[in-house]
Amino acid sequence: MKKKPFVTLEKLQEITEKYPTPFHLYDEKGIRENAKALKEAFAWNKGFKEFFAVKATPNPYLIQILQEYGCGCDCSSMTELMLSKAIGCKKGDIMFSSNDTPEAEFRYANEIGGIINLDDITHIEAVEKAGYGASLMTGEDRKDAEKKQAADADELDNHAALHKMKVRLIASVVLLIPLMYISMGHMMWGWPLPEIISDNHVAITIMVVNQKFFINGFKGVIHGAPGMDTLVALGSGASFIYSTYVLFAMTDAVMRQDNDRVMTLMHDFYFESAAMILALITVGKTLEEYSKGRTTDALKGLMKLAPKTAIVLRDGEEQEVAAEDVVVGDVFIVRPGSSVPVDGVVIEGNSAVDESALSGESLPVDKAEGDKVSAATINKSGYLKCRAKRVGEDTTLSQVIQMVSVQIRLYPRS
Protein backbone atom coordinates (compact mmCIF):
# COMPACT_ATOMS: atom_id res chain seq x y z
CA MET A 1 0.00 0.00 0.00
CA LYS A 2 1.46 3.35 -1.09
CA LYS A 3 1.65 5.98 1.62
CA LYS A 4 0.27 9.42 0.80
CA PRO A 5 0.87 12.74 2.61
CA PHE A 6 -2.00 13.65 4.92
CA VAL A 7 -1.95 17.25 3.59
CA THR A 8 -1.00 18.96 0.36
CA LEU A 9 1.89 21.43 0.15
CA GLU A 10 -0.55 24.31 -0.27
CA LYS A 11 -2.55 23.27 2.78
CA LEU A 12 0.63 22.90 4.82
CA GLN A 13 1.73 26.42 3.86
CA GLU A 14 -1.71 27.75 4.79
CA ILE A 15 -1.55 26.06 8.22
CA THR A 16 1.94 27.33 8.98
CA GLU A 17 0.91 30.92 8.19
CA LYS A 18 -2.04 30.72 10.61
CA TYR A 19 -0.37 28.55 13.30
CA PRO A 20 3.41 29.13 13.34
CA THR A 21 4.04 25.97 15.35
CA PRO A 22 7.07 23.83 14.36
CA PHE A 23 6.27 20.61 12.56
CA HIS A 24 8.44 17.50 12.92
CA LEU A 25 8.99 15.14 10.02
CA TYR A 26 10.72 11.87 10.86
CA ASP A 27 12.85 9.72 8.58
CA GLU A 28 12.02 6.18 9.72
CA LYS A 29 14.60 4.60 7.43
CA GLY A 30 17.31 6.90 8.77
CA ILE A 31 16.30 6.22 12.38
CA ARG A 32 16.51 2.47 11.81
CA GLU A 33 19.87 2.71 10.08
CA ASN A 34 21.36 4.89 12.84
CA ALA A 35 20.00 2.67 15.61
CA LYS A 36 21.46 -0.41 13.95
CA ALA A 37 24.80 1.33 13.35
CA LEU A 38 24.98 2.41 17.01
CA LYS A 39 24.34 -1.11 18.25
CA GLU A 40 26.95 -2.54 15.89
CA ALA A 41 29.49 0.11 16.97
CA PHE A 42 29.17 -0.95 20.61
CA ALA A 43 28.75 -4.69 19.96
CA TRP A 44 32.20 -5.26 21.51
CA ASN A 45 30.87 -3.96 24.86
CA LYS A 46 28.86 -6.80 26.37
CA GLY A 47 25.78 -5.49 28.17
CA PHE A 48 25.76 -2.09 26.39
CA LYS A 49 22.31 -0.54 26.20
CA GLU A 50 21.32 2.86 24.86
CA PHE A 51 18.50 4.61 26.75
CA PHE A 52 16.48 7.03 24.60
CA ALA A 53 15.22 10.21 26.34
CA VAL A 54 11.43 9.95 26.13
CA LYS A 55 10.97 13.68 26.79
CA ALA A 56 12.98 14.45 23.62
CA THR A 57 10.40 12.72 21.42
CA PRO A 58 7.43 11.30 23.37
CA ASN A 59 6.18 9.47 20.28
CA PRO A 60 5.14 5.86 21.04
CA TYR A 61 5.74 4.72 17.45
CA LEU A 62 9.33 6.02 17.38
CA ILE A 63 10.09 4.57 20.81
CA GLN A 64 8.85 1.16 19.67
CA ILE A 65 11.12 1.36 16.61
CA LEU A 66 14.12 2.03 18.87
CA GLN A 67 13.03 -0.84 21.14
CA GLU A 68 13.43 -3.21 18.18
CA TYR A 69 17.13 -2.32 18.17
CA GLY A 70 17.61 -2.90 21.89
CA CYS A 71 17.18 0.66 23.11
CA GLY A 72 15.61 1.42 26.48
CA CYS A 73 13.61 4.44 27.68
CA ASP A 74 15.14 7.21 29.79
CA CYS A 75 12.26 8.78 31.78
CA SER A 76 12.18 11.83 34.04
CA SER A 77 8.53 12.06 35.08
CA MET A 78 5.52 9.97 36.04
CA THR A 79 3.93 10.63 32.63
CA GLU A 80 6.98 9.29 30.77
CA LEU A 81 7.09 6.23 33.04
CA MET A 82 3.42 5.52 32.31
CA LEU A 83 3.99 5.98 28.57
CA SER A 84 6.96 3.59 28.60
CA LYS A 85 4.99 0.96 30.48
CA ALA A 86 1.98 1.37 28.16
CA ILE A 87 4.04 0.64 25.03
CA GLY A 88 5.40 -2.59 26.55
CA CYS A 89 8.73 -1.68 28.16
CA LYS A 90 9.78 -4.38 30.60
CA LYS A 91 12.12 -4.64 33.58
CA GLY A 92 15.53 -3.26 32.69
CA ASP A 93 14.18 -1.31 29.68
CA ILE A 94 13.30 1.76 31.74
CA MET A 95 15.76 4.14 33.42
CA PHE A 96 14.33 6.80 35.73
CA SER A 97 16.52 9.92 36.07
CA SER A 98 14.96 12.94 37.71
CA ASN A 99 15.58 16.07 39.79
CA ASP A 100 13.35 17.23 42.66
CA THR A 101 11.33 14.02 42.41
CA PRO A 102 8.28 13.13 44.59
CA GLU A 103 8.55 9.87 46.55
CA ALA A 104 5.55 8.46 44.69
CA GLU A 105 7.44 8.61 41.37
CA PHE A 106 10.43 6.71 42.79
CA ARG A 107 8.01 4.12 44.17
CA TYR A 108 6.19 3.75 40.83
CA ALA A 109 9.48 3.46 38.92
CA ASN A 110 10.52 0.63 41.22
CA GLU A 111 7.12 -1.11 40.90
CA ILE A 112 7.40 -1.31 37.10
CA GLY A 113 10.99 -2.61 37.32
CA GLY A 114 12.76 0.59 36.27
CA ILE A 115 16.44 1.31 36.93
CA ILE A 116 16.56 4.31 39.29
CA ASN A 117 19.43 6.63 38.37
CA LEU A 118 20.10 9.32 41.01
CA ASP A 119 21.57 12.53 39.57
CA ASP A 120 22.23 13.97 43.02
CA ILE A 121 23.20 12.41 46.38
CA THR A 122 20.42 14.46 48.01
CA HIS A 123 17.96 12.06 46.32
CA ILE A 124 19.12 9.23 48.57
CA GLU A 125 16.92 10.60 51.36
CA ALA A 126 13.85 10.66 49.07
CA VAL A 127 14.47 7.09 47.96
CA GLU A 128 14.81 5.96 51.57
CA LYS A 129 11.56 7.75 52.47
CA ALA A 130 9.88 5.82 49.64
CA GLY A 131 10.84 2.63 51.51
CA TYR A 132 13.99 1.53 49.67
CA GLY A 133 17.72 1.55 50.37
CA ALA A 134 20.24 3.74 48.55
CA SER A 135 23.90 4.65 48.99
CA LEU A 136 26.84 6.06 47.04
CA MET A 137 28.41 3.51 44.69
CA THR A 138 32.11 2.91 45.22
CA GLY A 139 34.59 1.28 42.85
CA GLU A 140 34.17 -1.98 44.74
CA ASP A 141 30.38 -1.70 44.42
CA ARG A 142 30.76 -1.37 40.64
CA LYS A 143 32.96 -4.46 40.50
CA ASP A 144 30.46 -6.36 42.62
CA ALA A 145 27.59 -5.20 40.38
CA GLU A 146 29.44 -6.37 37.27
CA LYS A 147 30.14 -9.76 38.84
CA LYS A 148 26.52 -10.02 39.89
CA GLN A 149 25.31 -9.22 36.38
CA ALA A 150 27.72 -11.71 34.79
CA ALA A 151 26.67 -14.52 37.16
CA ASP A 152 22.90 -14.19 36.89
CA ALA A 153 22.32 -17.91 37.28
CA ASP A 154 24.36 -18.14 40.48
CA GLU A 155 22.64 -15.22 42.18
CA LEU A 156 19.28 -16.97 41.78
CA ASP A 157 20.48 -19.80 44.00
CA ASN A 158 17.83 -20.53 46.63
CA HIS A 159 19.58 -23.39 48.40
CA ALA A 160 20.97 -21.16 51.17
CA ALA A 161 17.51 -19.72 51.85
CA LEU A 162 16.03 -23.21 51.92
CA HIS A 163 18.71 -24.37 54.38
CA LYS A 164 17.98 -21.43 56.73
CA MET A 165 14.26 -22.14 56.55
CA LYS A 166 14.84 -25.81 57.40
CA VAL A 167 16.89 -24.82 60.44
CA ARG A 168 14.09 -22.52 61.60
CA LEU A 169 11.50 -25.23 61.02
CA ILE A 170 13.44 -27.87 62.97
CA ALA A 171 14.10 -25.44 65.85
CA SER A 172 10.43 -24.40 65.93
CA VAL A 173 9.13 -27.98 65.99
CA VAL A 174 11.68 -29.12 68.60
CA LEU A 175 10.66 -26.24 70.89
CA LEU A 176 6.95 -26.62 70.13
CA ILE A 177 6.84 -30.20 71.49
CA PRO A 178 7.77 -29.26 75.11
CA LEU A 179 5.56 -26.18 74.85
CA MET A 180 2.52 -28.33 74.00
CA TYR A 181 3.48 -30.71 76.84
CA ILE A 182 3.57 -27.82 79.33
CA SER A 183 0.33 -26.30 78.01
CA MET A 184 -1.80 -29.38 77.46
CA GLY A 185 -0.14 -32.38 79.20
CA HIS A 186 -1.31 -31.68 82.74
CA MET A 187 -4.90 -31.01 81.61
CA MET A 188 -5.35 -33.99 79.30
CA TRP A 189 -3.27 -36.70 80.93
CA GLY A 190 -2.33 -35.31 84.34
CA TRP A 191 1.38 -35.24 83.53
CA PRO A 192 3.59 -33.30 85.97
CA LEU A 193 4.68 -29.78 85.05
CA PRO A 194 8.43 -29.07 84.93
CA GLU A 195 9.57 -26.50 87.47
CA ILE A 196 12.54 -25.16 85.49
CA ILE A 197 10.78 -23.71 82.43
CA SER A 198 7.36 -22.32 81.66
CA ASP A 199 5.37 -22.08 78.44
CA ASN A 200 6.00 -18.34 78.05
CA HIS A 201 9.77 -18.94 78.06
CA VAL A 202 9.50 -21.50 75.25
CA ALA A 203 7.06 -19.29 73.31
CA ILE A 204 9.51 -16.37 73.50
CA THR A 205 12.30 -18.62 72.18
CA ILE A 206 10.17 -19.71 69.21
CA MET A 207 9.29 -16.08 68.48
CA VAL A 208 12.99 -15.16 68.51
CA VAL A 209 13.77 -18.02 66.12
CA ASN A 210 11.07 -16.72 63.76
CA GLN A 211 11.75 -13.02 64.30
CA LYS A 212 11.81 -12.48 60.52
CA PHE A 213 8.00 -12.55 60.49
CA PHE A 214 7.89 -9.61 62.90
CA ILE A 215 10.69 -7.67 61.19
CA ASN A 216 9.19 -7.99 57.69
CA GLY A 217 5.64 -7.57 58.97
CA PHE A 218 6.21 -4.27 60.76
CA LYS A 219 8.47 -2.98 57.95
CA GLY A 220 5.51 -3.48 55.65
CA VAL A 221 3.26 -1.45 57.97
CA ILE A 222 5.83 1.37 58.21
CA HIS A 223 6.12 1.53 54.40
CA GLY A 224 2.37 1.37 53.92
CA ALA A 225 2.47 -2.06 52.25
CA PRO A 226 1.36 -4.71 54.79
CA GLY A 227 1.52 -8.32 53.61
CA MET A 228 1.16 -11.87 54.85
CA ASP A 229 4.02 -11.46 57.34
CA THR A 230 2.12 -8.55 58.89
CA LEU A 231 -0.91 -10.78 59.51
CA VAL A 232 1.26 -13.53 61.00
CA ALA A 233 3.06 -11.05 63.26
CA LEU A 234 -0.24 -9.51 64.41
CA GLY A 235 -1.83 -12.89 65.13
CA SER A 236 1.13 -14.32 67.01
CA GLY A 237 1.96 -11.04 68.75
CA ALA A 238 -1.63 -10.49 69.91
CA SER A 239 -1.77 -14.01 71.40
CA PHE A 240 1.50 -13.46 73.26
CA ILE A 241 0.66 -9.95 74.54
CA TYR A 242 -2.79 -11.03 75.75
CA SER A 243 -1.33 -14.10 77.47
CA THR A 244 1.29 -11.90 79.17
CA TYR A 245 -1.48 -9.62 80.43
CA VAL A 246 -3.39 -12.65 81.76
CA LEU A 247 -0.20 -13.87 83.49
CA PHE A 248 0.16 -10.57 85.39
CA ALA A 249 -3.58 -10.47 86.14
CA MET A 250 -3.40 -14.02 87.50
CA THR A 251 -0.37 -13.12 89.65
CA ASP A 252 -2.35 -10.23 91.09
CA ALA A 253 -5.31 -12.54 91.81
CA VAL A 254 -3.01 -15.03 93.60
CA MET A 255 -1.59 -12.24 95.77
CA ARG A 256 -5.15 -11.20 96.67
CA GLN A 257 -6.08 -14.87 97.25
CA ASP A 258 -8.95 -14.57 94.76
CA ASN A 259 -9.15 -18.27 93.84
CA ASP A 260 -12.20 -17.89 91.59
CA ARG A 261 -10.39 -15.28 89.50
CA VAL A 262 -7.31 -17.51 89.33
CA MET A 263 -9.34 -20.48 88.07
CA THR A 264 -10.97 -18.29 85.42
CA LEU A 265 -7.72 -16.80 84.17
CA MET A 266 -5.71 -20.03 84.06
CA HIS A 267 -7.69 -21.10 80.98
CA ASP A 268 -6.93 -17.87 79.11
CA PHE A 269 -3.26 -18.50 78.28
CA TYR A 270 -2.44 -18.62 74.56
CA PHE A 271 1.35 -18.83 74.59
CA GLU A 272 1.17 -22.13 72.71
CA SER A 273 -1.10 -20.52 70.08
CA ALA A 274 1.44 -17.74 69.46
CA ALA A 275 4.15 -20.33 68.90
CA MET A 276 1.92 -22.72 66.95
CA ILE A 277 1.01 -19.98 64.44
CA LEU A 278 4.68 -19.32 63.74
CA ALA A 279 5.59 -23.02 63.52
CA LEU A 280 2.79 -23.85 61.08
CA ILE A 281 3.51 -20.84 58.87
CA THR A 282 7.19 -21.84 58.88
CA VAL A 283 6.17 -25.27 57.55
CA GLY A 284 4.40 -23.54 54.65
CA LYS A 285 7.34 -21.19 54.04
CA THR A 286 9.74 -24.14 53.97
CA LEU A 287 7.63 -25.91 51.34
CA GLU A 288 7.49 -22.63 49.40
CA GLU A 289 11.29 -22.27 49.47
CA TYR A 290 11.62 -25.87 48.31
CA SER A 291 9.32 -25.09 45.39
CA LYS A 292 11.32 -21.95 44.60
CA GLY A 293 14.51 -23.99 44.66
CA ARG A 294 13.12 -26.38 42.06
CA THR A 295 11.96 -23.44 39.94
CA THR A 296 15.43 -21.88 40.17
CA ASP A 297 17.10 -25.14 39.11
CA ALA A 298 14.76 -25.33 36.13
CA LEU A 299 15.58 -21.71 35.32
CA LYS A 300 19.30 -22.44 35.38
CA GLY A 301 18.72 -25.30 32.98
CA LEU A 302 16.80 -22.93 30.72
CA MET A 303 19.70 -20.45 30.79
CA LYS A 304 22.12 -23.16 29.73
CA LEU A 305 20.01 -23.88 26.63
CA ALA A 306 21.01 -20.58 25.04
CA PRO A 307 23.88 -21.18 22.59
CA LYS A 308 27.11 -19.25 23.17
CA THR A 309 27.98 -18.75 19.48
CA ALA A 310 26.22 -18.14 16.17
CA ILE A 311 27.21 -18.45 12.51
CA VAL A 312 26.36 -15.23 10.65
CA LEU A 313 26.76 -14.15 7.04
CA ARG A 314 28.80 -10.96 6.74
CA ASP A 315 30.21 -9.69 3.48
CA GLY A 316 29.10 -12.98 1.89
CA GLU A 317 31.20 -15.11 4.28
CA GLU A 318 30.20 -17.30 7.20
CA GLN A 319 31.64 -16.06 10.50
CA GLU A 320 31.34 -17.61 13.93
CA VAL A 321 30.61 -14.88 16.49
CA ALA A 322 29.39 -14.74 20.09
CA ALA A 323 25.60 -14.99 20.29
CA GLU A 324 25.41 -11.62 22.08
CA ASP A 325 27.18 -9.98 19.11
CA VAL A 326 24.32 -10.80 16.72
CA VAL A 327 22.33 -7.67 15.89
CA VAL A 328 18.85 -7.19 14.45
CA GLY A 329 18.94 -7.71 10.70
CA ASP A 330 21.90 -10.10 10.67
CA VAL A 331 21.53 -13.24 8.57
CA PHE A 332 22.52 -16.36 10.52
CA ILE A 333 22.88 -20.03 9.65
CA VAL A 334 21.46 -22.93 11.69
CA ARG A 335 22.81 -26.34 10.74
CA PRO A 336 21.15 -29.66 11.67
CA GLY A 337 21.65 -30.45 15.36
CA SER A 338 22.48 -26.85 16.26
CA SER A 339 20.50 -24.48 18.48
CA VAL A 340 18.96 -21.28 17.17
CA PRO A 341 21.02 -18.39 18.68
CA VAL A 342 18.41 -15.59 18.53
CA ASP A 343 14.79 -15.04 17.54
CA GLY A 344 14.35 -14.64 13.81
CA VAL A 345 12.45 -15.53 10.66
CA VAL A 346 13.40 -18.18 8.10
CA ILE A 347 14.43 -16.69 4.74
CA GLU A 348 15.72 -19.90 3.16
CA GLY A 349 15.49 -23.64 3.82
CA ASN A 350 13.14 -26.18 5.41
CA SER A 351 13.51 -28.16 8.60
CA ALA A 352 11.83 -29.52 11.73
CA VAL A 353 12.62 -27.59 14.92
CA ASP A 354 12.36 -28.94 18.46
CA GLU A 355 10.59 -26.23 20.51
CA SER A 356 9.93 -28.34 23.61
CA ALA A 357 12.18 -26.19 25.81
CA LEU A 358 9.89 -23.18 25.31
CA SER A 359 6.47 -24.56 24.45
CA GLY A 360 6.52 -28.03 25.99
CA GLU A 361 5.48 -29.50 22.62
CA SER A 362 7.30 -32.82 22.29
CA LEU A 363 6.94 -33.13 18.50
CA PRO A 364 9.24 -31.06 16.24
CA VAL A 365 7.54 -28.20 14.38
CA ASP A 366 8.06 -27.85 10.62
CA LYS A 367 9.67 -24.57 9.55
CA ALA A 368 9.80 -23.05 6.08
CA GLU A 369 10.44 -19.64 4.53
CA GLY A 370 8.58 -16.93 6.44
CA ASP A 371 8.18 -18.94 9.67
CA LYS A 372 9.50 -17.63 12.98
CA VAL A 373 12.19 -19.40 15.01
CA SER A 374 13.09 -18.81 18.66
CA ALA A 375 16.40 -18.82 20.51
CA ALA A 376 17.37 -22.12 22.26
CA THR A 377 15.16 -24.26 19.99
CA ILE A 378 16.99 -27.06 18.17
CA ASN A 379 17.17 -27.58 14.41
CA LYS A 380 16.60 -31.32 13.97
CA SER A 381 17.14 -31.97 10.28
CA GLY A 382 17.47 -29.40 7.46
CA TYR A 383 19.56 -26.32 6.74
CA LEU A 384 18.06 -22.96 7.75
CA LYS A 385 19.07 -19.44 6.84
CA CYS A 386 17.34 -16.87 9.04
CA ARG A 387 17.22 -13.13 9.64
CA ALA A 388 17.57 -11.93 13.26
CA LYS A 389 14.50 -10.11 14.57
CA ARG A 390 15.02 -10.07 18.34
CA VAL A 391 18.38 -10.41 20.08
CA GLY A 392 19.86 -10.29 23.58
CA GLU A 393 17.31 -9.56 26.29
CA ASP A 394 14.52 -9.20 23.72
CA THR A 395 14.40 -12.89 22.74
CA THR A 396 11.52 -15.08 23.90
CA LEU A 397 13.92 -17.18 26.02
CA SER A 398 15.35 -14.10 27.78
CA GLN A 399 11.89 -12.72 28.49
CA VAL A 400 10.78 -16.03 30.04
CA ILE A 401 13.92 -16.08 32.20
CA GLN A 402 13.41 -12.43 33.22
CA MET A 403 9.76 -12.93 34.18
CA VAL A 404 10.50 -16.00 36.32
CA SER A 405 13.59 -14.51 37.97
CA VAL A 406 11.76 -11.23 38.72
CA GLN A 407 8.94 -13.09 40.45
CA ILE A 408 11.42 -15.13 42.50
CA ARG A 409 13.27 -12.02 43.62
CA LEU A 410 10.28 -9.78 44.27
CA TYR A 411 8.44 -12.26 46.47
CA PRO A 412 9.38 -11.33 50.07
CA ARG A 413 11.23 -13.87 52.16
CA SER A 414 10.44 -14.42 55.86
N, C-alpha and C positions, 0 to 999 in steps of 0.2 A: 504494500500500500504506500503510495507516494504522499509524503508529508507536504502540506501547503501552509504558507504563513497565515496566521490568524487575522492579520490586517494587511491592507495594501499600503504601499509607500505613501500615497497621498493621505490616507487616513492617519498614518503614524505621524506625519508632519503636522496634521491638523491637531492631533492630541497633544503633541509636544509644545505647540504654540499656546494652547489653553492651559495645560498642566505641565509646567517645566520640571517634572520629576524625572530623575535619571532612570533609564531603562537598562536592564542587564540581559545581554544575550550570551548564552553559554555554548561553548564548542565541546559537545560530548565526546567526539572522537579525540580531540586534543587532551581532554581531561583523562580519558582512559589511557592514552599513550604515555602521558606524564606520570600517572600513578603506577603504571607497569614499569616504566623506566626507573622510578624512585625505588621500587621494591627490588628490582634487579641490581641497582647500584649498591644497596645495603644487604644483599643476599649473603655476603660473607659474615655478617654480624648476626649470629644465631639469637633469636628472640627479639630482633628489631621490630618495632611497631610504630607507625606514624599515626598521631592523633590529630584529626582535623578539627579546627576551631568551629564549632557549630554556629557561634554568633557571627562569624564572618559571612557565612551563607547558610542561613537556616532553611534550606530547601531539602525536604525529605528525599526527593528523587536523586539529587546530586550526592547526598550522604550515602544512599544505598549503592550508588555506583562505586564510590570510594570503598565501601565495605567489601565489595567483590574483590578488591585488590589488597585486602588485609588491613585497611585503615580503621582506626578507632575514632571515637568522638570525644573531643575536648570540650567539656561543658563548664559554664560559670554561673548558672542560675537554675532555679527549680524548673522553669519553663523548658530550658534546653535539656535538662535531665529527662523530663517527661516526654519530650519529642524523641530523644534517642531511644528511650524504652519502647515508645509506640512503634518505631520503625524496625524493631527487632534486635536492637543491640543487646548482647548478653554479657555475662560476667567477664571482666577483663577488657571489654570493648569500650568502656566508658571511663574517662578520667575527669574528675571534678576538681577544678582549680578556681579558687574564688577569694576575693577580698571582702572583709566586713560581712561575713556570712552568718545567717541565722542558724541556730542549732538544728532546727527542723530540716534544713537543706542537707547538712552533713548526715543526719540520720537517714533521710530518704536516699541519698547517694549510696550509703552503706547497704540499705535494704535491697537495692537493685543490683548490688554486686560491683559498684563502681570503685575505681582506684582513687583514693582521696589524696590529692597533691596539695600540701600546705605551702603557700607562697611566703608565709611569715610565721615566725616562731610564736607570735602572740595568738595564733589560731589553735595552738595546742590546748589552751584552756577551754575554748569553745567545743573542741572535739571531746574533751574529757567531760564537759557538762552534758554533752549529748549521750554520754554513757559508754564511751569507748576510750581505749588507751592510746597515747601518742607521746613520742619523744623524739629528740634530735637523732638523726642517723649518723653514726660514726663510720669510719672506714671499715672497721670490723663488722658492723651491722650490714654494710653493703656486701662484704664477702659472704657473710652468713646467708643473706637474701639470695645471692647468686647460687650458692650451694643448694639452698632449699628449692629454688626453681629448677635446678638441673636434676635433682633427685626427687621428683614429684611422687614416684611410686613409693619410695621409702618413707616419705613423710605421712603417707596415708596409713601407716602401720598401726593397727589397733591392738596388737597383742599385748603391749604394755598396759593399756587401759583395761583390757580383759583380765590380766593378771591382778591388777589392783582391785578390781571389782570382786574377783574370786576371794581375795584375802579379806575384804570387808564382809563378804557373805559368810565365809567360814567363821570369822570372829563374831558376827552378829548371831549366828545360829548357836555357836558354843556358849555364848553368854545368855542367850534366850532360854536355854534349857534349865539352868538353875533359877532363872527369874520366874519361869512358870511353876517350878517346884515350890519356890517360896510363896508365890501368890495363890496357887490353887491346891498344892499338896495337902496342907493341913485341913482344908475344908472338905476335900473330896475323899481322902483316904486316911486322914488323921495322922499324917506323917509329922515328925517333929521339925520345928523351925530352927535353922542354924542361928547361933547367937552372934557369929562374927560379922556377917553381912546382912543387909536388908535389900528389899526389892528396889528401893529408890537408888541405892548405890549401883546396882547392876544396870538399871535403866539409864543412869547418867553415863555409864561406860559405853553402852550401846549407842547413845546419842553422840558421844564424842567420836566413836568409830565412824559414824555416818554423818559427821558434821557438814559434809559437802551439800547435803540437802538444805540445811539451814543457811549456809553461805550463799548458795545460788538462789535460793528462794527469796531471801531478803534483798539481795542485789536486784532481783527482778522487780520487787516492789519499789525500791529506791529509783530505778530507772523507768518506772511506769510501764513495765512489761512483765507482769506476773505470769508464771507458768505452772507446770505440774509440780516442780520442786517447791513452789510457794504453798500449794495446797498440802503437800506432804508435811512441810515444816509447820504449818498452822495446825494441822490435825494432831501431829505428835507433840508439838509444843503446848497446845491447849490441854491435852491429857496430862502432861507432866506438871504444868503450872497449877491446874486444878487439884491434882493429887497432892502437890506440895502444900497448897492451902489447907486441904483436908487434914494433912498430917499435923500442921500447926494447930488447927482447930481441935483435933483429937487430943493433942498434948494439953491444950488448955482445959478440955473437959476432964481429963484424967486428974489434973492438978486441983480442979474444983470437985472431984469425986462425983461427977455427973455420969453415972454408969449407963443410963439410957441414951444419952448423947453419944457416948463412946461406942455403944453397940450399933447405933445408927450410922455413925461415920466410918466404922471399920469396913463397911461394904462399899464405900465410895472411893476406894483407891483404884487408879487406872495407870499405874506405872508400867504394868505389863502391856497395856494397850499402846502406850507411847512407843515402847520398844518393838512390839509386834508389828506396828505400822511400818516402821523403818526396815525391819527384817524382811517383811513380805515384799515391800517395794524394791529392796535390794535384790531379791530373787529375780524380779522382773527386769531390773536394770542389767543384771548379769546375763540373762538370756538375750537381752537386746544387744549387749556388747558382743556376745558370741555371734549373733546374726550379722552385726556390722563387720566383725572380723572375716566372716565368710564372704560378705559382699566385697570387702577390700581385697581379699585374695583373688576373687573373680575379676575385679577391676585391674589388678596387676597383670593377670593373664591377658586381659584385653589390651593393655598397653603394649605387651610384648608382641602382639600380633602385627603391630605397625611395622612395615619394612624399614630398614635403615637407609637403603639406597634405591635409586631409580635409574632407569636407562632412558635418556631423553635424546631427541633429535635436535641438534643445533648445527647450523651451517651445513645441513645435509649429512652429518655424521652422528653416529651413535656415541653418546658419552655417558659414563656411569657417574652420577653425582649423588650427594646426600639427599635424602628425601625432603629435608627441610629447605633445600635450595631450589626445589621446583617452584615455579611461579605460574600464576594464572595465564593460560594461553600456550604454555609449553606443550609440545607433542612428546608423549612418552610411550615406550614399548613395554608390553607385558607378555613374556614368553610362557609357554605351558609350564605349570608347576610353580610359577612365581606369584607373589602377592601384588595386588594393585597398590601403588605408593600413595596416591592422592585421589580425591573424587574427580571424575571426569566423564567424558562422553566418547563413545566409540566412533572413530572416523574411518576405520578400515579393519576388516577381519571379522571372523565369527568364532565363537567359543562358548563353552559352558563354564559358568563362574559359581564357585561355592560361596554363598552368602550366609552360611549358618552362623558365623560369629556375630553378625549384626541382626539378622532377622529370625534366626532359629530354624529356618527352613532347611531341612536335611538334604533335599534334592537340589543339584546344581541348576542354575537358571541360565537359559540360553541368552546370549548377547550377540547383537548384530549392529551394523552401522546405525547410529542415532540413539542407541540405548545408553543409559547411564551406568557407570560402575563406581563402586565405593572403595575407599581405602581399607586395607586389611582383608578384603575378599580375595579368594584364590582362583587364578585362572587354571582350569582343569585340563584343557585340551588344546585349543587352537591359538593362533597368533593374533594379538590385538594391538592396534595402534589407536591411541586415545589422545584427546586434548584435555588438559587440566582445567577444571572449572572452580574447584575449591581446594585450597591447600592449607597446610599448617593447622591452626586452631579452628579453621572454618570447616574442616571435613566432618562427615557424619560421625566417624569414630571418635574424633576429638570432642565433639559436642556431647556424645553419650558419656564419655569419660568425665567431662567437666560437670555435667548435670549430676552424676552420681557422686563425684567427689565433693561437690558443693553441698549436697544434702548431708553427706557424712560429717562434714566439718561444721555446718551451721547448727546441727542438732546439738543442744546443750548436754554436756556430760555432768553427772552427779557424783 
